[in-house]
């Protein structure tokens, strides 16, 4: 893949050294985007599992008792 990117950059007029650097930079950017996506997915999964584990606690909560009249706000 790096050779293909390098060849494409050289076809656009870049010299071999610059094309190699740009190909490595493009590959690095792709890896960074994929890593960010994977970290987002793992965080989303962890929060989803945490939510499912906390959900049964709703059954343990008491309903609030109602007191007479409501307090006027203004």
PDB file of N, CA, C, O and CB in Angstrom:
ATOM      1  N   UNK A   1       0.821  -1.179   0.000  1.00  0.00           N
ATOM      2  CA  UNK A   1       0.000   0.000   0.000  1.00  0.00           C
ATOM      3  C   UNK A   1       0.874   1.255   0.000  1.00  0.00           C
ATOM      4  O   UNK A   1       0.576   2.246  -0.667  1.00  0.00           O
ATOM      5  CB  UNK A   1      -0.939  -0.009   1.201  1.00  0.00           C
ATOM      6  N   UNK A   2       1.959   1.178   0.769  1.00  0.00           N
ATOM      7  CA  UNK A   2       2.871   2.325   0.780  1.00  0.00           C
ATOM      8  C   UNK A   2       3.483   2.552  -0.603  1.00  0.00           C
ATOM      9  O   UNK A   2       3.643   3.692  -1.039  1.00  0.00           O
ATOM     10  CB  UNK A   2       3.985   2.114   1.822  1.00  0.00           C
ATOM     11  N   UNK A   3       3.819   1.465  -1.283  1.00  0.00           N
ATOM     12  CA  UNK A   3       4.387   1.608  -2.620  1.00  0.00           C
ATOM     13  C   UNK A   3       3.376   2.212  -3.592  1.00  0.00           C
ATOM     14  O   UNK A   3       3.741   3.014  -4.452  1.00  0.00           O
ATOM     15  CB  UNK A   3       4.866   0.254  -3.138  1.00  0.00           C
ATOM     16  N   UNK A   4       2.122   1.832  -3.458  1.00  0.00           N
ATOM     17  CA  UNK A   4       1.087   2.399  -4.329  1.00  0.00           C
ATOM     18  C   UNK A   4       0.903   3.885  -4.059  1.00  0.00           C
ATOM     19  O   UNK A   4       0.791   4.677  -4.995  1.00  0.00           O
ATOM     20  CB  UNK A   4      -0.244   1.660  -4.135  1.00  0.00           C
ATOM     21  N   UNK A   5       0.871   4.272  -2.773  1.00  0.00           N
ATOM     22  CA  UNK A   5       0.744   5.698  -2.453  1.00  0.00           C
ATOM     23  C   UNK A   5       1.957   6.473  -2.943  1.00  0.00           C
ATOM     24  O   UNK A   5       1.837   7.573  -3.482  1.00  0.00           O
ATOM     25  CB  UNK A   5       0.569   5.898  -0.941  1.00  0.00           C
ATOM     26  N   UNK A   6       3.139   5.871  -2.743  1.00  0.00           N
ATOM     27  CA  UNK A   6       4.377   6.526  -3.184  1.00  0.00           C
ATOM     28  C   UNK A   6       4.373   6.707  -4.699  1.00  0.00           C
ATOM     29  O   UNK A   6       4.742   7.766  -5.206  1.00  0.00           O
ATOM     30  CB  UNK A   6       5.614   5.706  -2.746  1.00  0.00           C
ATOM     31  N   UNK A   7       3.953   5.666  -5.417  1.00  0.00           N
ATOM     32  CA  UNK A   7       3.905   5.753  -6.878  1.00  0.00           C
ATOM     33  C   UNK A   7       2.896   6.805  -7.335  1.00  0.00           C
ATOM     34  O   UNK A   7       3.157   7.548  -8.281  1.00  0.00           O
ATOM     35  CB  UNK A   7       3.549   4.389  -7.484  1.00  0.00           C
ATOM     36  N   UNK A   8       1.757   6.869  -6.670  1.00  0.00           N
ATOM     37  CA  UNK A   8       0.747   7.864  -7.032  1.00  0.00           C
ATOM     38  C   UNK A   8       1.259   9.279  -6.780  1.00  0.00           C
ATOM     39  O   UNK A   8       1.009  10.188  -7.572  1.00  0.00           O
ATOM     40  CB  UNK A   8      -0.547   7.625  -6.244  1.00  0.00           C
ATOM     41  N   UNK A   9       1.974   9.456  -5.680  1.00  0.00           N
ATOM     42  CA  UNK A   9       2.524  10.785  -5.380  1.00  0.00           C
ATOM     43  C   UNK A   9       3.628  11.156  -6.365  1.00  0.00           C
ATOM     44  O   UNK A   9       3.752  12.315  -6.760  1.00  0.00           O
ATOM     45  CB  UNK A   9       3.067  10.831  -3.940  1.00  0.00           C
ATOM     46  N   UNK A  10       4.427  10.172  -6.759  1.00  0.00           N
ATOM     47  CA  UNK A  10       5.477  10.451  -7.737  1.00  0.00           C
ATOM     48  C   UNK A  10       4.862  10.748  -9.104  1.00  0.00           C
ATOM     49  O   UNK A  10       5.416  11.535  -9.871  1.00  0.00           O
ATOM     50  CB  UNK A  10       6.460   9.263  -7.834  1.00  0.00           C
ATOM     51  N   UNK A  11       3.726  10.129  -9.417  1.00  0.00           N
ATOM     52  CA  UNK A  11       3.055  10.407 -10.690  1.00  0.00           C
ATOM     53  C   UNK A  11       2.515  11.837 -10.720  1.00  0.00           C
ATOM     54  O   UNK A  11       2.351  12.425 -11.789  1.00  0.00           O
ATOM     55  CB  UNK A  11       1.909   9.403 -10.926  1.00  0.00           C
ATOM     56  N   UNK A  12       2.244  12.386  -9.546  1.00  0.00           N
ATOM     57  CA  UNK A  12       1.771  13.768  -9.469  1.00  0.00           C
ATOM     58  C   UNK A  12       2.917  14.781  -9.478  1.00  0.00           C
ATOM     59  O   UNK A  12       2.687  15.990  -9.460  1.00  0.00           O
ATOM     60  CB  UNK A  12       0.936  13.958  -8.219  1.00  0.00           C
ATOM     61  N   UNK A  13       4.139  14.280  -9.507  1.00  0.00           N
ATOM     62  CA  UNK A  13       5.268  15.186  -9.656  1.00  0.00           C
ATOM     63  C   UNK A  13       6.174  15.303  -8.451  1.00  0.00           C
ATOM     64  O   UNK A  13       7.099  16.115  -8.478  1.00  0.00           O
ATOM     65  CB  UNK A  13       4.774  16.508  -9.990  1.00  0.00           C
ATOM     66  N   UNK A  14       5.960  14.535  -7.397  1.00  0.00           N
ATOM     67  CA  UNK A  14       6.818  14.601  -6.218  1.00  0.00           C
ATOM     68  C   UNK A  14       8.075  13.766  -6.462  1.00  0.00           C
ATOM     69  O   UNK A  14       8.042  12.748  -7.153  1.00  0.00           O
ATOM     70  CB  UNK A  14       6.062  14.106  -4.952  1.00  0.00           C
ATOM     71  N   UNK A  15       9.174  14.220  -5.880  1.00  0.00           N
ATOM     72  CA  UNK A  15      10.403  13.427  -6.001  1.00  0.00           C
ATOM     73  C   UNK A  15      10.292  12.215  -5.068  1.00  0.00           C
ATOM     74  O   UNK A  15       9.442  12.202  -4.177  1.00  0.00           O
ATOM     75  CB  UNK A  15      11.678  14.292  -5.654  1.00  0.00           C
ATOM     76  N   UNK A  16      11.145  11.190  -5.264  1.00  0.00           N
ATOM     77  CA  UNK A  16      11.009   9.943  -4.489  1.00  0.00           C
ATOM     78  C   UNK A  16      11.088  10.124  -2.971  1.00  0.00           C
ATOM     79  O   UNK A  16      10.354   9.463  -2.235  1.00  0.00           O
ATOM     80  CB  UNK A  16      12.074   8.980  -4.913  1.00  0.00           C
ATOM     81  N   UNK A  17      11.963  11.005  -2.496  1.00  0.00           N
ATOM     82  CA  UNK A  17      12.100  11.192  -1.046  1.00  0.00           C
ATOM     83  C   UNK A  17      10.841  11.838  -0.478  1.00  0.00           C
ATOM     84  O   UNK A  17      10.313  11.386   0.537  1.00  0.00           O
ATOM     85  CB  UNK A  17      13.342  12.058  -0.718  1.00  0.00           C
ATOM     86  N   UNK A  18      10.362  12.892  -1.132  1.00  0.00           N
ATOM     87  CA  UNK A  18       9.152  13.578  -0.674  1.00  0.00           C
ATOM     88  C   UNK A  18       7.940  12.655  -0.776  1.00  0.00           C
ATOM     89  O   UNK A  18       7.094  12.642   0.117  1.00  0.00           O
ATOM     90  CB  UNK A  18       8.914  14.862  -1.493  1.00  0.00           C
ATOM     91  N   UNK A  19       7.853  11.888  -1.856  1.00  0.00           N
ATOM     92  CA  UNK A  19       6.736  10.965  -2.029  1.00  0.00           C
ATOM     93  C   UNK A  19       6.735   9.898  -0.937  1.00  0.00           C
ATOM     94  O   UNK A  19       5.673   9.515  -0.447  1.00  0.00           O
ATOM     95  CB  UNK A  19       6.796  10.307  -3.412  1.00  0.00           C
ATOM     96  N   UNK A  20       7.922   9.415  -0.553  1.00  0.00           N
ATOM     97  CA  UNK A  20       8.019   8.421   0.515  1.00  0.00           C
ATOM     98  C   UNK A  20       7.562   9.018   1.840  1.00  0.00           C
ATOM     99  O   UNK A  20       6.807   8.384   2.577  1.00  0.00           O
ATOM    100  CB  UNK A  20       9.460   7.893   0.637  1.00  0.00           C
ATOM    101  N   UNK A  21       8.009  10.220   2.145  1.00  0.00           N
ATOM    102  CA  UNK A  21       7.592  10.885   3.388  1.00  0.00           C
ATOM    103  C   UNK A  21       6.084  11.123   3.408  1.00  0.00           C
ATOM    104  O   UNK A  21       5.428  10.902   4.426  1.00  0.00           O
ATOM    105  CB  UNK A  21       8.335  12.221   3.557  1.00  0.00           C
ATOM    106  N   UNK A  22       5.551  11.565   2.302  1.00  0.00           N
ATOM    107  CA  UNK A  22       4.115  11.823   2.245  1.00  0.00           C
ATOM    108  C   UNK A  22       3.316  10.519   2.352  1.00  0.00           C
ATOM    109  O   UNK A  22       2.240  10.502   2.949  1.00  0.00           O
ATOM    110  CB  UNK A  22       3.759  12.559   0.943  1.00  0.00           C
ATOM    111  N   UNK A  23       3.825   9.451   1.788  1.00  0.00           N
ATOM    112  CA  UNK A  23       3.142   8.150   1.887  1.00  0.00           C
ATOM    113  C   UNK A  23       3.137   7.665   3.331  1.00  0.00           C
ATOM    114  O   UNK A  23       2.124   7.170   3.824  1.00  0.00           O
ATOM    115  CB  UNK A  23       3.824   7.099   0.973  1.00  0.00           C
ATOM    116  N   UNK A  24       4.285   7.810   4.010  1.00  0.00           N
ATOM    117  CA  UNK A  24       4.328   7.435   5.423  1.00  0.00           C
ATOM    118  C   UNK A  24       3.402   8.323   6.256  1.00  0.00           C
ATOM    119  O   UNK A  24       2.745   7.840   7.179  1.00  0.00           O
ATOM    120  CB  UNK A  24       5.767   7.526   5.956  1.00  0.00           C
ATOM    121  N   UNK A  25       3.348   9.594   5.940  1.00  0.00           N
ATOM    122  CA  UNK A  25       2.446  10.500   6.647  1.00  0.00           C
ATOM    123  C   UNK A  25       0.987  10.132   6.441  1.00  0.00           C
ATOM    124  O   UNK A  25       0.192  10.178   7.380  1.00  0.00           O
ATOM    125  CB  UNK A  25       2.679  11.923   6.196  1.00  0.00           C
ATOM    126  N   UNK A  26       0.633   9.769   5.216  1.00  0.00           N
ATOM    127  CA  UNK A  26      -0.738   9.351   4.929  1.00  0.00           C
ATOM    128  C   UNK A  26      -1.069   8.057   5.661  1.00  0.00           C
ATOM    129  O   UNK A  26      -2.170   7.912   6.193  1.00  0.00           O
ATOM    130  CB  UNK A  26      -0.944   9.173   3.417  1.00  0.00           C
ATOM    131  N   UNK A  27      -0.131   7.116   5.695  1.00  0.00           N
ATOM    132  CA  UNK A  27      -0.362   5.861   6.411  1.00  0.00           C
ATOM    133  C   UNK A  27      -0.501   6.118   7.910  1.00  0.00           C
ATOM    134  O   UNK A  27      -1.339   5.504   8.570  1.00  0.00           O
ATOM    135  CB  UNK A  27       0.785   4.865   6.145  1.00  0.00           C
ATOM    136  N   UNK A  28       0.307   7.013   8.440  1.00  0.00           N
ATOM    137  CA  UNK A  28       0.217   7.365   9.853  1.00  0.00           C
ATOM    138  C   UNK A  28      -1.144   7.974  10.167  1.00  0.00           C
ATOM    139  O   UNK A  28      -1.738   7.665  11.199  1.00  0.00           O
ATOM    140  CB  UNK A  28       1.339   8.340  10.238  1.00  0.00           C
ATOM    141  N   UNK A  29      -1.640   8.835   9.288  1.00  0.00           N
ATOM    142  CA  UNK A  29      -2.960   9.430   9.478  1.00  0.00           C
ATOM    143  C   UNK A  29      -4.056   8.383   9.467  1.00  0.00           C
ATOM    144  O   UNK A  29      -4.998   8.455  10.256  1.00  0.00           O
ATOM    145  CB  UNK A  29      -3.229  10.465   8.407  1.00  0.00           C
ATOM    146  N   UNK A  30      -3.937   7.408   8.573  1.00  0.00           N
ATOM    147  CA  UNK A  30      -4.933   6.336   8.526  1.00  0.00           C
ATOM    148  C   UNK A  30      -4.926   5.520   9.814  1.00  0.00           C
ATOM    149  O   UNK A  30      -5.983   5.162  10.334  1.00  0.00           O
ATOM    150  CB  UNK A  30      -4.675   5.421   7.324  1.00  0.00           C
ATOM    151  N   UNK A  31      -3.735   5.227  10.325  1.00  0.00           N
ATOM    152  CA  UNK A  31      -3.618   4.460  11.565  1.00  0.00           C
ATOM    153  C   UNK A  31      -4.202   5.262  12.734  1.00  0.00           C
ATOM    154  O   UNK A  31      -4.878   4.702  13.597  1.00  0.00           O
ATOM    155  CB  UNK A  31      -2.134   4.092  11.844  1.00  0.00           C
ATOM    156  N   UNK A  32      -3.942   6.564  12.759  1.00  0.00           N
ATOM    157  CA  UNK A  32      -4.477   7.416  13.827  1.00  0.00           C
ATOM    158  C   UNK A  32      -6.004   7.433  13.800  1.00  0.00           C
ATOM    159  O   UNK A  32      -6.641   7.337  14.848  1.00  0.00           O
ATOM    160  CB  UNK A  32      -3.931   8.849  13.695  1.00  0.00           C
ATOM    161  N   UNK A  33      -6.590   7.553  12.620  1.00  0.00           N
ATOM    162  CA  UNK A  33      -8.059   7.571  12.515  1.00  0.00           C
ATOM    163  C   UNK A  33      -8.651   6.236  12.966  1.00  0.00           C
ATOM    164  O   UNK A  33      -9.661   6.210  13.668  1.00  0.00           O
ATOM    165  CB  UNK A  33      -8.497   7.881  11.062  1.00  0.00           C
ATOM    166  N   UNK A  34      -8.026   5.132  12.564  1.00  0.00           N
ATOM    167  CA  UNK A  34      -8.527   3.824  12.967  1.00  0.00           C
ATOM    168  C   UNK A  34      -8.400   3.618  14.477  1.00  0.00           C
ATOM    169  O   UNK A  34      -9.288   3.039  15.102  1.00  0.00           O
ATOM    170  CB  UNK A  34      -7.778   2.721  12.223  1.00  0.00           C
ATOM    171  N   UNK A  35      -7.302   4.090  15.059  1.00  0.00           N
ATOM    172  CA  UNK A  35      -7.117   3.966  16.507  1.00  0.00           C
ATOM    173  C   UNK A  35      -8.150   4.795  17.254  1.00  0.00           C
ATOM    174  O   UNK A  35      -8.670   4.359  18.282  1.00  0.00           O
ATOM    175  CB  UNK A  35      -5.699   4.400  16.910  1.00  0.00           C
ATOM    176  N   UNK A  36      -8.452   5.985  16.749  1.00  0.00           N
ATOM    177  CA  UNK A  36      -9.460   6.820  17.392  1.00  0.00           C
ATOM    178  C   UNK A  36     -10.835   6.163  17.328  1.00  0.00           C
ATOM    179  O   UNK A  36     -11.590   6.200  18.300  1.00  0.00           O
ATOM    180  CB  UNK A  36      -9.504   8.202  16.738  1.00  0.00           C
ATOM    181  N   UNK A  37     -11.155   5.573  16.203  1.00  0.00           N
ATOM    182  CA  UNK A  37     -12.438   4.892  16.060  1.00  0.00           C
ATOM    183  C   UNK A  37     -12.531   3.699  17.005  1.00  0.00           C
ATOM    184  O   UNK A  37     -13.560   3.500  17.650  1.00  0.00           O
ATOM    185  CB  UNK A  37     -12.643   4.437  14.613  1.00  0.00           C
ATOM    186  N   UNK A  38     -11.469   2.907  17.092  1.00  0.00           N
ATOM    187  CA  UNK A  38     -11.484   1.748  17.986  1.00  0.00           C
ATOM    188  C   UNK A  38     -11.598   2.164  19.447  1.00  0.00           C
ATOM    189  O   UNK A  38     -12.302   1.516  20.221  1.00  0.00           O
ATOM    190  CB  UNK A  38     -10.226   0.911  17.784  1.00  0.00           C
ATOM    191  N   UNK A  39     -10.914   3.237  19.831  1.00  0.00           N
ATOM    192  CA  UNK A  39     -11.017   3.689  21.223  1.00  0.00           C
ATOM    193  C   UNK A  39     -12.423   4.192  21.516  1.00  0.00           C
ATOM    194  O   UNK A  39     -12.939   3.973  22.612  1.00  0.00           O
ATOM    195  CB  UNK A  39      -9.984   4.797  21.514  1.00  0.00           C
ATOM    196  N   UNK A  40     -13.052   4.865  20.551  1.00  0.00           N
ATOM    197  CA  UNK A  40     -14.436   5.305  20.729  1.00  0.00           C
ATOM    198  C   UNK A  40     -15.354   4.109  20.903  1.00  0.00           C
ATOM    199  O   UNK A  40     -16.212   4.110  21.786  1.00  0.00           O
ATOM    200  CB  UNK A  40     -14.895   6.155  19.536  1.00  0.00           C
ATOM    201  N   UNK A  41     -15.186   3.097  20.080  1.00  0.00           N
ATOM    202  CA  UNK A  41     -16.037   1.910  20.167  1.00  0.00           C
ATOM    203  C   UNK A  41     -15.855   1.178  21.493  1.00  0.00           C
ATOM    204  O   UNK A  41     -16.831   0.721  22.089  1.00  0.00           O
ATOM    205  CB  UNK A  41     -15.739   0.965  19.012  1.00  0.00           C
ATOM    206  N   UNK A  42     -14.621   1.068  21.953  1.00  0.00           N
ATOM    207  CA  UNK A  42     -14.368   0.391  23.225  1.00  0.00           C
ATOM    208  C   UNK A  42     -14.969   1.181  24.387  1.00  0.00           C
ATOM    209  O   UNK A  42     -15.525   0.590  25.312  1.00  0.00           O
ATOM    210  CB  UNK A  42     -12.856   0.196  23.441  1.00  0.00           C
ATOM    211  N   UNK A  43     -14.864   2.498  24.348  1.00  0.00           N
ATOM    212  CA  UNK A  43     -15.457   3.327  25.391  1.00  0.00           C
ATOM    213  C   UNK A  43     -16.972   3.202  25.376  1.00  0.00           C
ATOM    214  O   UNK A  43     -17.597   3.083  26.430  1.00  0.00           O
ATOM    215  CB  UNK A  43     -15.043   4.792  25.216  1.00  0.00           C
ATOM    216  N   UNK A  44     -17.570   3.227  24.179  1.00  0.00           N
ATOM    217  CA  UNK A  44     -19.018   3.088  24.055  1.00  0.00           C
ATOM    218  C   UNK A  44     -19.469   1.735  24.593  1.00  0.00           C
ATOM    219  O   UNK A  44     -20.481   1.649  25.289  1.00  0.00           O
ATOM    220  CB  UNK A  44     -19.455   3.253  22.588  1.00  0.00           C
ATOM    221  N   UNK A  45     -18.731   0.688  24.278  1.00  0.00           N
ATOM    222  CA  UNK A  45     -19.069  -0.651  24.767  1.00  0.00           C
ATOM    223  C   UNK A  45     -18.965  -0.714  26.284  1.00  0.00           C
ATOM    224  O   UNK A  45     -19.842  -1.276  26.941  1.00  0.00           O
ATOM    225  CB  UNK A  45     -18.150  -1.705  24.131  1.00  0.00           C
ATOM    226  N   UNK A  46     -17.900  -0.141  26.850  1.00  0.00           N
ATOM    227  CA  UNK A  46     -17.720  -0.170  28.300  1.00  0.00           C
ATOM    228  C   UNK A  46     -18.838   0.597  29.002  1.00  0.00           C
ATOM    229  O   UNK A  46     -19.344   0.144  30.028  1.00  0.00           O
ATOM    230  CB  UNK A  46     -16.355   0.417  28.683  1.00  0.00           C
ATOM    231  N   UNK A  47     -19.227   1.748  28.465  1.00  0.00           N
ATOM    232  CA  UNK A  47     -20.313   2.508  29.075  1.00  0.00           C
ATOM    233  C   UNK A  47     -21.643   1.774  28.942  1.00  0.00           C
ATOM    234  O   UNK A  47     -22.472   1.837  29.850  1.00  0.00           O
ATOM    235  CB  UNK A  47     -20.412   3.895  28.440  1.00  0.00           C
ATOM    236  N   UNK A  48     -21.857   1.091  27.843  1.00  0.00           N
ATOM    237  CA  UNK A  48     -23.070   0.303  27.674  1.00  0.00           C
ATOM    238  C   UNK A  48     -23.150  -0.828  28.685  1.00  0.00           C
ATOM    239  O   UNK A  48     -24.210  -1.069  29.262  1.00  0.00           O
ATOM    240  CB  UNK A  48     -23.139  -0.255  26.269  1.00  0.00           C
ATOM    241  N   UNK A  49     -22.051  -1.518  28.904  1.00  0.00           N
ATOM    242  CA  UNK A  49     -22.019  -2.601  29.890  1.00  0.00           C
ATOM    243  C   UNK A  49     -22.240  -2.039  31.289  1.00  0.00           C
ATOM    244  O   UNK A  49     -22.975  -2.624  32.086  1.00  0.00           O
ATOM    245  CB  UNK A  49     -20.677  -3.367  29.823  1.00  0.00           C
ATOM    246  N   UNK A  50     -21.604  -0.905  31.592  1.00  0.00           N
ATOM    247  CA  UNK A  50     -21.792  -0.267  32.889  1.00  0.00           C
ATOM    248  C   UNK A  50     -23.255   0.118  33.103  1.00  0.00           C
ATOM    249  O   UNK A  50     -23.796  -0.079  34.192  1.00  0.00           O
ATOM    250  CB  UNK A  50     -20.896   0.969  33.008  1.00  0.00           C
ATOM    251  N   UNK A  51     -23.887   0.659  32.081  1.00  0.00           N
ATOM    252  CA  UNK A  51     -25.304   1.019  32.166  1.00  0.00           C
ATOM    253  C   UNK A  51     -26.156  -0.217  32.441  1.00  0.00           C
ATOM    254  O   UNK A  51     -27.053  -0.172  33.283  1.00  0.00           O
ATOM    255  CB  UNK A  51     -25.766   1.708  30.867  1.00  0.00           C
ATOM    256  N   UNK A  52     -25.891  -1.309  31.748  1.00  0.00           N
ATOM    257  CA  UNK A  52     -26.660  -2.529  31.960  1.00  0.00           C
ATOM    258  C   UNK A  52     -26.445  -3.111  33.356  1.00  0.00           C
ATOM    259  O   UNK A  52     -27.357  -3.708  33.928  1.00  0.00           O
ATOM    260  CB  UNK A  52     -26.292  -3.560  30.913  1.00  0.00           C
ATOM    261  N   UNK A  53     -25.245  -2.938  33.902  1.00  0.00           N
ATOM    262  CA  UNK A  53     -24.984  -3.438  35.250  1.00  0.00           C
ATOM    263  C   UNK A  53     -25.660  -2.579  36.315  1.00  0.00           C
ATOM    264  O   UNK A  53     -26.032  -3.093  37.370  1.00  0.00           O
ATOM    265  CB  UNK A  53     -23.485  -3.494  35.506  1.00  0.00           C
ATOM    266  N   UNK A  54     -25.825  -1.297  36.063  1.00  0.00           N
ATOM    267  CA  UNK A  54     -26.435  -0.381  37.028  1.00  0.00           C
ATOM    268  C   UNK A  54     -27.957  -0.401  36.921  1.00  0.00           C
ATOM    269  O   UNK A  54     -28.644  -0.050  37.880  1.00  0.00           O
ATOM    270  CB  UNK A  54     -25.912   1.044  36.816  1.00  0.00           C
ATOM    271  N   UNK A  55     -28.482  -0.796  35.795  1.00  0.00           N
ATOM    272  CA  UNK A  55     -29.922  -0.795  35.555  1.00  0.00           C
ATOM    273  C   UNK A  55     -30.728  -1.557  36.618  1.00  0.00           C
ATOM    274  O   UNK A  55     -31.789  -1.065  37.002  1.00  0.00           O
ATOM    275  CB  UNK A  55     -30.199  -1.388  34.205  1.00  0.00           C
ATOM    276  N   UNK A  56     -30.299  -2.713  37.113  1.00  0.00           N
ATOM    277  CA  UNK A  56     -31.074  -3.401  38.147  1.00  0.00           C
ATOM    278  C   UNK A  56     -31.191  -2.617  39.458  1.00  0.00           C
ATOM    279  O   UNK A  56     -32.074  -2.901  40.267  1.00  0.00           O
ATOM    280  CB  UNK A  56     -30.454  -4.739  38.427  1.00  0.00           C
ATOM    281  N   UNK A  57     -30.320  -1.644  39.674  1.00  0.00           N
ATOM    282  CA  UNK A  57     -30.417  -0.836  40.894  1.00  0.00           C
ATOM    283  C   UNK A  57     -31.702  -0.024  40.933  1.00  0.00           C
ATOM    284  O   UNK A  57     -32.116   0.415  42.006  1.00  0.00           O
ATOM    285  CB  UNK A  57     -29.218   0.095  41.006  1.00  0.00           C
ATOM    286  N   UNK A  58     -32.335   0.183  39.798  1.00  0.00           N
ATOM    287  CA  UNK A  58     -33.621   0.886  39.781  1.00  0.00           C
ATOM    288  C   UNK A  58     -34.666   0.139  40.596  1.00  0.00           C
ATOM    289  O   UNK A  58     -35.547   0.751  41.201  1.00  0.00           O
ATOM    290  CB  UNK A  58     -34.112   1.069  38.343  1.00  0.00           C
ATOM    291  N   UNK A  59     -34.568  -1.169  40.609  1.00  0.00           N
ATOM    292  CA  UNK A  59     -35.531  -1.966  41.364  1.00  0.00           C
ATOM    293  C   UNK A  59     -35.352  -1.814  42.872  1.00  0.00           C
ATOM    294  O   UNK A  59     -36.287  -2.062  43.633  1.00  0.00           O
ATOM    295  CB  UNK A  59     -35.407  -3.425  40.980  1.00  0.00           C
ATOM    296  N   UNK A  60     -34.181  -1.417  43.302  1.00  0.00           N
ATOM    297  CA  UNK A  60     -33.913  -1.262  44.729  1.00  0.00           C
ATOM    298  C   UNK A  60     -34.281   0.128  45.253  1.00  0.00           C
ATOM    299  O   UNK A  60     -34.328   0.339  46.464  1.00  0.00           O
ATOM    300  CB  UNK A  60     -32.455  -1.538  45.006  1.00  0.00           C
ATOM    301  N   UNK A  61     -34.535   1.050  44.371  1.00  0.00           N
ATOM    302  CA  UNK A  61     -34.845   2.415  44.798  1.00  0.00           C
ATOM    303  C   UNK A  61     -36.287   2.513  45.270  1.00  0.00           C
ATOM    304  O   UNK A  61     -37.178   1.851  44.738  1.00  0.00           O
ATOM    305  CB  UNK A  61     -34.594   3.410  43.656  1.00  0.00           C
ATOM    306  N   UNK A  62     -36.502   3.358  46.290  1.00  0.00           N
ATOM    307  CA  UNK A  62     -37.849   3.581  46.803  1.00  0.00           C
ATOM    308  C   UNK A  62     -38.494   4.726  46.043  1.00  0.00           C
ATOM    309  O   UNK A  62     -37.820   5.627  45.544  1.00  0.00           O
ATOM    310  CB  UNK A  62     -37.824   3.878  48.319  1.00  0.00           C
ATOM    311  N   UNK A  63     -39.812   4.667  45.970  1.00  0.00           N
ATOM    312  CA  UNK A  63     -40.537   5.787  45.386  1.00  0.00           C
ATOM    313  C   UNK A  63     -40.593   6.906  46.423  1.00  0.00           C
ATOM    314  O   UNK A  63     -40.749   6.639  47.614  1.00  0.00           O
ATOM    315  CB  UNK A  63     -41.975   5.363  44.930  1.00  0.00           C
ATOM    316  N   UNK A  64     -40.467   8.151  45.979  1.00  0.00           N
ATOM    317  CA  UNK A  64     -40.548   9.253  46.946  1.00  0.00           C
ATOM    318  C   UNK A  64     -41.973   9.378  47.486  1.00  0.00           C
ATOM    319  O   UNK A  64     -42.945   9.159  46.764  1.00  0.00           O
ATOM    320  CB  UNK A  64     -40.101  10.590  46.294  1.00  0.00           C
ATOM    321  N   UNK A  65     -42.077   9.731  48.761  1.00  0.00           N
ATOM    322  CA  UNK A  65     -43.397   9.935  49.356  1.00  0.00           C
ATOM    323  C   UNK A  65     -43.888  11.324  49.009  1.00  0.00           C
ATOM    324  O   UNK A  65     -43.115  12.281  48.982  1.00  0.00           O
ATOM    325  CB  UNK A  65     -43.358   9.738  50.893  1.00  0.00           C
ATOM    326  N   UNK A  66     -45.172  11.426  48.745  1.00  0.00           N
ATOM    327  CA  UNK A  66     -45.751  12.734  48.408  1.00  0.00           C
ATOM    328  C   UNK A  66     -46.214  13.414  49.680  1.00  0.00           C
ATOM    329  O   UNK A  66     -46.849  12.806  50.541  1.00  0.00           O
ATOM    330  CB  UNK A  66     -46.934  12.589  47.405  1.00  0.00           C
ATOM    331  N   UNK A  67     -45.886  14.666  49.774  1.00  0.00           N
ATOM    332  CA  UNK A  67     -46.354  15.462  50.907  1.00  0.00           C
ATOM    333  C   UNK A  67     -47.453  16.374  50.427  1.00  0.00           C
ATOM    334  O   UNK A  67     -47.422  16.795  49.270  1.00  0.00           O
ATOM    335  CB  UNK A  67     -45.200  16.278  51.550  1.00  0.00           C
ATOM    336  N   UNK A  68     -48.357  16.677  51.200  1.00  0.00           N
ATOM    337  CA  UNK A  68     -49.491  17.566  50.975  1.00  0.00           C
ATOM    338  C   UNK A  68     -49.440  18.427  49.722  1.00  0.00           C
ATOM    339  O   UNK A  68     -49.452  17.906  48.607  1.00  0.00           O
ATOM    340  CB  UNK A  68     -49.626  18.441  52.120  1.00  0.00           C
ATOM    341  N   UNK A  69     -49.383  19.713  49.897  1.00  0.00           N
ATOM    342  CA  UNK A  69     -49.423  20.656  48.801  1.00  0.00           C
ATOM    343  C   UNK A  69     -48.028  20.930  48.245  1.00  0.00           C
ATOM    344  O   UNK A  69     -47.020  20.818  48.944  1.00  0.00           O
ATOM    345  CB  UNK A  69     -50.070  21.946  49.251  1.00  0.00           C
ATOM    346  N   UNK A  70     -48.008  21.283  47.004  1.00  0.00           N
ATOM    347  CA  UNK A  70     -46.749  21.650  46.371  1.00  0.00           C
ATOM    348  C   UNK A  70     -46.366  23.059  46.797  1.00  0.00           C
ATOM    349  O   UNK A  70     -47.246  23.882  47.050  1.00  0.00           O
ATOM    350  CB  UNK A  70     -46.852  21.550  44.828  1.00  0.00           C
ATOM    351  N   UNK A  71     -45.122  23.346  46.879  1.00  0.00           N
ATOM    352  CA  UNK A  71     -44.633  24.673  47.255  1.00  0.00           C
ATOM    353  C   UNK A  71     -44.699  25.579  46.036  1.00  0.00           C
ATOM    354  O   UNK A  71     -44.196  25.209  44.975  1.00  0.00           O
ATOM    355  CB  UNK A  71     -43.177  24.605  47.820  1.00  0.00           C
ATOM    356  N   UNK A  72     -45.313  26.769  46.159  1.00  0.00           N
ATOM    357  CA  UNK A  72     -45.364  27.673  45.006  1.00  0.00           C
ATOM    358  C   UNK A  72     -43.963  28.158  44.637  1.00  0.00           C
ATOM    359  O   UNK A  72     -43.153  28.456  45.515  1.00  0.00           O
ATOM    360  CB  UNK A  72     -46.280  28.877  45.302  1.00  0.00           C
ATOM    361  N   UNK A  73     -43.688  28.233  43.367  1.00  0.00           N
ATOM    362  CA  UNK A  73     -42.349  28.616  42.912  1.00  0.00           C
ATOM    363  C   UNK A  73     -42.163  30.130  42.939  1.00  0.00           C
ATOM    364  O   UNK A  73     -41.148  30.610  43.445  1.00  0.00           O
ATOM    365  CB  UNK A  73     -42.096  28.086  41.498  1.00  0.00           C
ATOM    366  N   UNK A  74     -43.109  30.887  42.413  1.00  0.00           N
ATOM    367  CA  UNK A  74     -42.959  32.339  42.390  1.00  0.00           C
ATOM    368  C   UNK A  74     -44.244  32.989  42.763  1.00  0.00           C
ATOM    369  O   UNK A  74     -44.327  34.217  42.802  1.00  0.00           O
ATOM    370  CB  UNK A  74     -42.504  32.828  41.031  1.00  0.00           C
TER     371      UNK A  74
END
